[in-house]
Amino acid sequence: MTFEFVCWRWVQLARHIIGTAAFGLACLALPGAQAASTSILFIGNSFTFGEGSAVRFYRADSVTDLNGQGQGGVPALFKSFSQQAGLDYQVYLETQPGSGLDWHLVHKRATLGQRPWDSVVMHGFSTLDPNKPGDPSLLIRSVRQMAELLRQRNPSVELRLLATWPRADQTYMPNGAWAGQPIEAMARDVRAGYEQAAANLAAKATVVPVGEAWVRAMQTGLADDNPYDGIAPGKFNLWAKDGYHASAQGSYLAALVLFGSLSGRDPRSLGAMECSGFELGFSPAQVQGLQQVAFDQLAAAGPITPAPRRPSKPAEAVRCLSSRCR
């Protein structure tokens, strides 16, 4: 039983008695706080750290930003989900806005190669190549070089390639690279590029279908598919105001898919009262809907065990456990 699991169970009994501020001190005092954990590194750009939404600096003290910019983003959401599930991950991120993996290879080799990571999640530029939208050649080459760098330190590092979401501005604007095509087209093309990159590696890498989870959320009526013609009643926008980056809901869905992919856990096991959704202002129905979409997308991609056992949760949503308990 991990430290996070013990702390989570304890917090349900103590929360309304001693107050949130005391939890961090109490957790630090519990035995096992320095137990060994799995390291996971996120390599990416503004899609990773959540540009344009409340996710950008969300619980930044729960993760380690290797660039010292104090960003939380999708990695911090993943950390929160794993903590609630009783899993022990130490989460790191290395990001650069507007960049692909080729930038990190040129500028951040020493940072990325500083330790033997257990697991790495990475993605490139949102159009695969900023100069040749839809062309996967640069991504394929960069993924191969990044895998070689990471495997020099740990030959068994677990690699996941995050196939990013389609962009509304690239689809609905007349000068977009996917203009005139359905929103599904960009998601399919991006996924295909990452599949080619994975197939080009000597060892296995898993493609995480985040973009297709976004499309599924639109197709099932949970999210609006075109922010430029207004948001339909009862739906929400997965994009930020620029039609490019993710809204808080969009990043939350990405983190749910990653949580399921990395942990093997059913995202629905987090429950409608999941605390990060509450802190970000989502309704229990929105949280549950996003969890269902994440599960359905993961189930479509491969086997996943439905609804594993989880710690008991309160009857109503509450704030998350202090990030000191990590």
N, C-alpha and C positions, 0 to 999 in steps of 0.2 A: 504494500500500500504506500503510495507516494506521499510526500510532505504536503503537496497541494491538496490532495484528496482529504487528508486529515484536517487541514486548515479550513477547507470548504465546509465539511460537516460541522466542525466546531463553531464556525461563524453563524450558522443558522440558529444555534442555541443562544449565542451571546450578543447578536447584533443589536437587539432592542434593549439590552440590559446595560452594556458598557459603552456603546457608541462606536461609530466608525473609526475615529481617531485611535482608539485603543487596539484595534485589530492588528495594525502593522506591528506595534510593539509586542503584542502577545505572540504573534506568529514568529517574529524574530527570536523569541525566547524558546520556542518549541524545539525539541531535539530533531535533528535531521535537516535543518535549514540549509546546510552546506552539502547535501547529498549530491552525488554525481548526476548529471542530466545529459540529455541529447542536445547537441548544438545544431542549429539550423540557421543558415544565412540566406537572406533575400537579396538578390542583385537585380536592380531595375532602374526605373526613372520616376517621373511624377505620377505615373499610374500606381506605382508601389506605395509612395508616401501619401497619396490622396490629395493632390493639388485641387484647390477649389471647393473643399468641403470640410466639415468639422472633424473628419477622420485624420487629417494631416498631423495634428499634434495630440491626437487622442492617446492617453496613457503612455506617453513617450518614455516615462521613467520605468516602464515594465520591459523595455527592449533596449538594445545597445545600438545606437546609430554610429557606425564606424567613421563617419565623416564629422561627427560632433555637432550636427545641426539640430538635434533635439526633436526629430520627427518620429511619429509612431506609425500611423497609416495602417495598411493591411497587415503588416507584421504584428502590430500591437493588438489588432482584433484577433488574429490567429492565436496569439499568446493568451488572450483572455478566454477564448473558447477552450484551449487546451488545459488551462488552469482549472476551469470549471469542470472539465471532464476528468480531473485528477491525473493529468499527464504532465510529465516533467521535461519541458523544452527550455533551453536558453536561446533566445531569439536575437539575431543580429540583422542589420540591414546596411547595404551600401548602395546609394542611389545618386543619380545625376539627372536633372531634368533635361528632356529633349534629346536623350542619348540612346544609343543601342549598345549591345554588348561589346561591340568593337571599341567604343570609347573607354569602357572599363578595362579592357585588355591593354590599352595604350597607357592609361593614366593610373590605374589602381592595382597593378599586378602585386605589388608588395603587400598591400592591404588585404587583398583576396587570398594571397598565399601565406598569410601569417600563421595559420593553424590548420590542422587536418579536420575540416568540417565533417560532421556526420551526415548532414543533408543540406542540399542547396536548391532553392527555387529561383529561377531566373527567367527573364523575358527581354526582348529587344524593343526596337521602336515600333510604335503602334501600327504603322503601315508596312511593316517588315523591312523596308528600306526607305528612308526619307526622300531620297532622290529618284527612286524607281518603285513607287508604290505597287505592292503586290508581288514584287520579285523577291523570292526567298533566298537568293544566292548569298547575300551578305549575312543573313541570319544563320544559314547552314554553316558557313565558314566560321563565324564567330562562336557559335555553340560548340563546334568541334575544338576550337582553340581553347575555349574556356574550360571544357571538360578535361582537356589535357593538363591545363594548369592546376585544376582542383585535384585531379587524380595523382599528381606528383606528391601531394601531401597525404592523401588518403585514397588508395586505389579502390576502396569499396564505398566511396561517397555515393549517397543516393541522390540522383539528379531528377529534378522535375522542371519541365518547360511549361511556363504559364502562357497558354494561348489567349491573348488579350481580346477585349471586347470590340465590337464594331463601333465606328464613330458616326454619330449623326451628321456632323459637319462634312464628312467625306461621302455621305450617302445622299443627303437631302439638299445640299448646296450645289448649285450648277457647276462649280469648278472642282467638285470633289472627285477623287479618283474612282469612286464607285457610284457616281451620280447616275440616276435613272434606274438603278438596280434595287431590289428589295434589301432591307437591312440584313437579312440572312446571308447575302452574298459575301459581304466583307468578313463576317464571322467564319464562313466556310473557307474562304481563301486564306485567312490568317491561320486557322487550325491546320489546313493542308501544309502551309509553310513550316509549322512547328513539327508536324509529323515527319516531313522530309528531313528536318534537322535531327530529329531523334533517330530516324532510320540510318543516318549517316555516321552514327557513333559506333565505336567498337563495342561498347558495353551498353546495357539497357538504360534508357531514360524514359520517364513517364510524362506524357503530355496531359496537362490539366485543362479541361475544356471550359474555361471561365466565359469566353465569348459566347459559346453556345448555351451556357446557362442563362446569360442575359437574354438571348433570343427566346429561350423557353419561357422566361418570366413574362415576356411580351406576348407570346403566343397563347399563354394560359390566361391572359387578361389581368395579371397582377400589375404589370408595368406598362406604361404608354410607349408606343413604338416610334413616335415622331414628336419631339419636343417643339418643333417649329410650327405646328398647327394647334398648339395648346395641349394641356394635359387633361385627359378625360376624367370625369368625376369618378372617384373611387380608386383611381390608379395613381401611381407615383412615377417620377422621372428617374431613371437609372443614371442619367448624365448630369453633370454639373451645368451651370448656366452657359458654358461655352460650347455645349454639344460635343465635347471632346473628352474631357476627363470624367471621372465617376462622381456621382453624388454620394452622400453617405450610404444610401441604400445600395448603390452600385458596388461600392467598396466592400460593404457588408456581405453581399452575395459572393463576391470574389473570395473573401476570407472564409466563408462557409464551405465553398467548393474545395479550397485548399485544405481546410481542416479535415474534411472527409477523405480527401486523397492521401494526405500525409499520415493521418491517424488510423484510417480504416474504420472510423466510427461514423454512424449515421448522424448527419447534422441535426436531424429532428430530435435526437436525444438531448440536445441542449435545452429544449422546451420553449414554450411560448413566453415564459418569464425570464428568458436569457437576459443577463444583466447589462451587457454592452448595448443591446438593442434599446433597452430602457434608458440608458444614459444618453444615447444619441437621439432620443425622442420618438422612437418607433412605437406603434401600437402592438399589442400582443398578436393581433391578426396579421400585421405586416411581417413580424418576426417569424411567425409560423408559416406564412406563405413563402417567404424567402428560404426557409429551411427545407420546405417541401420541394421547391424548385431545385435546390442544390442536391438533395437526395435523388430526385428523378434523373438529373443530368449524370450524376455519378453512376447510378444504376444502369443507365443506358450505355455507359462507357465500359462497364465491367462489374464483377461481383462486389457487393457491399452488404454487410450483415445489417438487417433492419433493426433499429431501436435497441442497441445494447444497453445493459444496465448502467445507471448513472446515479450520482448522489441525489438525495431527495432535495427538492426545491421548495421555496415558500409558495404560498397560495397566491401571492401577488408579486409583481416585479419590484425588485429592490436594487440598490446600487451594487456594483461589483465589489468583490473582496479587494482590500488594499493591494496595490501593485507591489508593495514591499514583500508580500507573501509570494515569492517567485523563486 
